[in-house]
Amino acid sequence: MLDKVDYWLNLCDDNMTTAKWLLEGKRYLDMGFFCHQIAEKALKAVVSSISDEMPPKIHDLKKLAAHGGIYDSLSEKQLVFMENLNPLQIEARYPEYKENIAKTLSKNIVSK
């Protein structure tokens, strides 16, 4: 079980390195995508820690938190943070959303 948790946490570390590089390069939309990836993989580590099964192949952070049994213990601020990250996973890939999402991101916002 610990090996699966380490797997997901190692991916978080790799994605954090990439996110920092993207922040320095002012690639805020791409950085936001990697921030979502970090949160998703951290939640999949939580799921892996309580189950022998692989985490579900979903990307919705709130659903992953619920699947990991931690949703009810999250603060309102954490839930809002997840809600803000969720569009960066899927919508940011498609032209009809990408431009609008990119306009909402700044160095200050993505640094948080």
Backbone hydrogen bonds in HBPLUS format (Angstrom, degrees):
<---DONOR---> <-ACCEPTOR-->    atom                        ^
c    i                          cat <-CA-CA->   ^        H-A-AA   ^      H-
h    n   atom  resd res      DA  || num        DHA   H-A  angle D-A-AA Bond
n    s   type  num  typ     dist DA aas  dist angle  dist       angle   num
A0004-LYS N   A0001-MET O   3.16 MM   3  5.50 126.3  2.46 105.1 117.0     1
A0005-VAL N   A0001-MET O   3.33 MM   4  6.72 156.2  2.39 148.5 154.9     2
A0006-ASP N   A0002-LEU O   2.88 MM   4  6.14 167.8  1.89 158.0 161.0     3
A0007-TYR N   A0003-ASP O   2.92 MM   4  6.08 149.2  2.01 141.5 150.4     4
A0008-TRP N   A0004-LYS O   3.21 MM   4  6.52 162.8  2.24 149.7 151.1     5
A0009-LEU N   A0005-VAL O   2.97 MM   4  6.23 164.5  1.99 156.3 161.3     6
A0010-ASN N   A0006-ASP O   2.80 MM   4  5.87 153.8  1.87 150.6 156.9     7
A0011-LEU N   A0007-TYR O   3.13 MM   4  6.42 150.9  2.22 143.6 151.3     8
A0012-CYS N   A0008-TRP O   3.01 MM   4  6.36 146.6  2.13 141.9 151.4     9
A0013-ASP N   A0009-LEU O   3.03 MM   4  6.38 157.9  2.08 146.9 151.5    10
A0014-ASP N   A0010-ASN O   3.03 MM   4  6.34 160.1  2.07 148.8 153.6    11
A0015-ASN N   A0011-LEU O   2.89 MM   4  6.11 162.1  1.92 152.1 156.9    12
A0016-MET N   A0012-CYS O   2.81 MM   4  6.03 145.2  1.93 150.3 160.7    13
A0017-THR N   A0013-ASP O   3.13 MM   4  6.42 154.5  2.19 148.4 153.8    14
A0018-THR N   A0014-ASP O   3.18 MM   4  6.53 157.9  2.24 145.6 151.3    15
A0019-ALA N   A0015-ASN O   2.81 MM   4  6.02 158.7  1.85 148.0 154.3    16
A0020-LYS N   A0016-MET O   2.96 MM   4  6.16 160.4  2.00 151.0 155.2    17
A0021-TRP N   A0017-THR O   3.14 MM   4  6.37 155.1  2.20 144.0 150.7    18
A0022-LEU N   A0018-THR O   2.90 MM   4  6.19 156.6  1.96 152.7 159.4    19
A0023-LEU N   A0019-ALA O   2.90 MM   4  6.13 149.2  2.00 146.8 155.3    20
A0024-GLU N   A0020-LYS O   3.04 MM   4  6.30 161.3  2.07 148.4 152.5    21
A0025-GLY N   A0021-TRP O   3.02 MM   4  6.27 144.2  2.15 140.8 151.1    22
A0027-ARG N   A0022-LEU O   2.86 MM   5  5.06 169.5  1.87 157.8 155.3    23
A0026-LYS N   A0023-LEU O   3.02 MM   3  4.99 161.2  2.06 105.8 110.4    24
A0031-MET N   A0027-ARG O   2.85 MM   4  6.02 151.1  1.94 150.0 159.8    25
A0032-GLY N   A0028-TYR O   2.83 MM   4  5.99 153.6  1.90 144.3 151.0    26
A0033-PHE N   A0029-LEU O   3.05 MM   4  6.39 151.5  2.14 145.4 152.6    27
A0034-PHE N   A0030-ASP O   3.10 MM   4  6.45 156.0  2.16 146.1 151.7    28
A0035-CYS N   A0031-MET O   2.87 MM   4  6.22 144.2  2.00 146.9 157.9    29
A0036-HIS N   A0032-GLY O   3.02 MM   4  6.34 153.3  2.09 147.9 154.2    30
A0037-GLN N   A0033-PHE O   3.01 MM   4  6.37 155.0  2.07 143.7 151.1    31
A0038-ILE N   A0034-PHE O   2.89 MM   4  6.15 152.1  1.96 146.9 153.5    32
A0039-ALA N   A0035-CYS O   3.07 MM   4  6.36 167.0  2.09 151.7 153.9    33
A0040-GLU N   A0036-HIS O   2.81 MM   4  6.02 164.9  1.83 158.3 163.3    34
A0041-LYS N   A0037-GLN O   2.91 MM   4  6.04 165.1  1.94 149.7 153.5    35
A0042-ALA N   A0038-ILE O   2.92 MM   4  6.10 151.1  2.01 147.3 155.8    36
A0043-LEU N   A0039-ALA O   2.96 MM   4  6.19 156.1  2.02 148.3 154.4    37
A0044-LYS N   A0040-GLU O   2.88 MM   4  6.19 145.7  2.00 143.2 153.8    38
A0045-ALA N   A0041-LYS O   2.92 MM   4  6.16 135.1  2.12 136.3 147.9    39
A0046-VAL N   A0042-ALA O   3.11 MM   4  6.52 146.1  2.23 139.6 148.3    40
A0047-VAL N   A0043-LEU O   2.96 MM   4  6.33 161.6  1.99 150.1 154.2    41
A0048-SER N   A0044-LYS O   2.90 MM   4  6.01 157.6  1.95 139.8 146.4    42
A0049-SER N   A0045-ALA O   2.96 MM   4  6.14 135.3  2.16 139.0 150.5    43
A0049-SER N   A0046-VAL O   3.06 MM   3  5.11 128.2  2.34  95.7 109.8    44
A0050-ILE N   A0047-VAL O   3.16 MM   3  5.52 149.1  2.26 106.7 115.3    45
A0064-LEU N   A0060-ASP O   3.00 MM   4  6.29 154.1  2.06 150.6 158.6    46
A0065-ALA N   A0061-LEU O   2.89 MM   4  6.13 155.4  1.95 147.5 154.3    47
A0066-ALA N   A0062-LYS O   2.94 MM   4  6.21 153.8  2.01 145.5 152.6    48
A0067-HIS N   A0063-LYS O   2.85 MM   4  6.07 157.3  1.90 145.7 152.5    49
A0068-GLY N   A0064-LEU O   2.86 MM   4  6.07 140.9  2.01 143.0 153.8    50
A0070-ILE N   A0065-ALA O   2.97 MM   5  5.38 156.4  2.03 162.3 157.9    51
A0069-GLY N   A0066-ALA O   2.99 MM   3  5.03 157.4  2.04 103.2 110.2    52
A0073-SER N   A0070-ILE O   2.99 MM   3  5.36 145.1  2.11 111.0 121.7    53
A0074-LEU N   A0071-TYR O   3.12 MM   3  5.47 164.7  2.14 113.6 118.4    54
A0079-LEU N   A0075-SER O   3.01 MM   4  6.34 156.2  2.06 150.5 157.2    55
A0080-VAL N   A0076-GLU O   2.92 MM   4  6.16 156.5  1.98 150.2 156.4    56
A0081-PHE N   A0077-LYS O   2.95 MM   4  6.13 153.8  2.02 142.6 150.3    57
A0082-MET N   A0078-GLN O   2.98 MM   4  6.27 156.6  2.03 146.6 152.0    58
A0083-GLU N   A0079-LEU O   2.94 MM   4  6.18 154.4  2.00 143.3 150.9    59
A0084-ASN N   A0080-VAL O   2.87 MM   4  6.16 145.8  1.99 147.8 157.0    60
A0085-LEU N   A0081-PHE O   2.96 MM   4  6.25 143.0  2.10 144.7 155.2    61
A0086-ASN N   A0082-MET O   2.92 MM   4  6.04 153.0  1.99 153.9 160.0    62
A0088-LEU N   A0085-LEU O   2.87 MM   3  5.49 142.2  2.02 121.7 133.0    63
A0089-GLN N   A0086-ASN O   3.17 MM   3  5.73 165.6  2.19 118.7 123.0    64
A0092-ALA N   A0087-PRO O   3.22 MM   5  6.52 143.5  2.36 162.3 164.7    65
A0093-ARG N   A0090-ILE O   2.99 MM   3  5.74 164.3  2.02 124.0 129.0    66
A0094-TYR N   A0091-GLU O   3.08 MM   3  5.67 160.0  2.12 119.6 124.8    67
A0097-TYR N   A0094-TYR O   2.97 MM   3  5.68 155.2  2.03 123.7 131.1    68
A0098-LYS N   A0094-TYR O   2.77 MM   4  5.63 162.4  1.80 159.4 163.3    69
A0101-ILE N   A0097-TYR O   2.96 MM   4  6.17 164.1  1.99 164.7 170.0    70
A0102-ALA N   A0098-LYS O   2.88 MM   4  6.01 163.1  1.90 152.9 158.2    71
A0103-LYS N   A0099-GLU O   3.13 MM   4  6.33 146.4  2.25 143.2 150.9    72
A0104-THR N   A0101-ILE O   2.98 MM   3  5.35 143.2  2.12 108.2 118.8    73
A0105-LEU N   A0102-ALA O   3.22 MM   3  5.43 159.9  2.26 107.2 113.3    74
A0110-VAL N   A0106-SER O   2.98 MM   4  6.18 177.4  1.98 165.0 164.2    75
A0111-SER N   A0107-LYS O   2.93 MM   4  5.81 142.7  2.07 141.5 151.3    76
A0112-LYS N   A0109-ILE O   3.25 MM   3  5.58 137.2  2.45 103.3 113.6    77
